[in-house]
Amino acid sequence: MTEHPVPASAEPATGTEPTVASAVAPEPAAGTEPAPASAARPKLAVWKFASCDGCQLSLLNCEDELLSIAGAVHIAYFPEATRAVVEGPYDLSLVEGSITTPEDMRRIHEIRAQSGTLVTIGACATAGGIQALRNWADVDEFRSIVYAHPEYLSTLDTSTPIASHVDVDYELRGCPVDKRQLIEVLAAFLNGRKPRIPSYSVCVECKRKGNICVPVANGTPCLGPVTQAGCGALCPSYGRGCYGCFGPQDTPNTSSLTTQLVELGMSDADIVRVYRTFNAGAPEFEAAGNAVEAGGAR
């Protein structure tokens, strides 16, 4: 079953975050000596399905932090980083991408069977990704336009998140995921605790940064009130509305937001479009877009 993020109160206070080295190093139990460097490290595997590889690159972009990560886990399977392959089972699997083909459906069950803990990373893996737009379209028509020989393709009519097919232990959202949150998930796994990932909205991040509210001050449409924090309010910090990259927060009031978007002058088609982007397949955003499309915005 999918593990939900812990409450905001469990977050470390700003400015008191531990170094990466201390974060990923397993904490010895009270009264025991630290394990020797030669002790067996947990085996980590990183898997790709239908995606752009951006979330895997977030791990590689950790740069200096990679030294600590590599010292704490045994990277057993990660084609983006190394050609070396170590056979499973794996203690921790990070899964990027959505399920879009019959082969994907078969493979994700094999991965689940080999994985002690399975964590999905990014919007594709947690909500179907931008490719979930196919869920409202005619896939056969797309194939006939794009490919000279569509009969050679084997694909599904929908793009679905990993949790629609197998049990997932934790979901890390974002398009792409935030590297600091990714390190936090790895540290939590190594130390046997829940990840300290916020579940509140981007609006909280804007308040903490002292940002002017772009919908109130400028009339700019923004998904910040219904979107989970994690990006550091990147777009609003530059005077742009939030695009919902991190998916719905824990209690999104999409009906209220839809009313505000109407008041800001957006057409029904544009409102549907803002709900159907990176996290179009997230249940809350999917329901909101469907409601507007059915005439529920006005």
Disulfide bonds with the S-S distance in Angstrom:
none
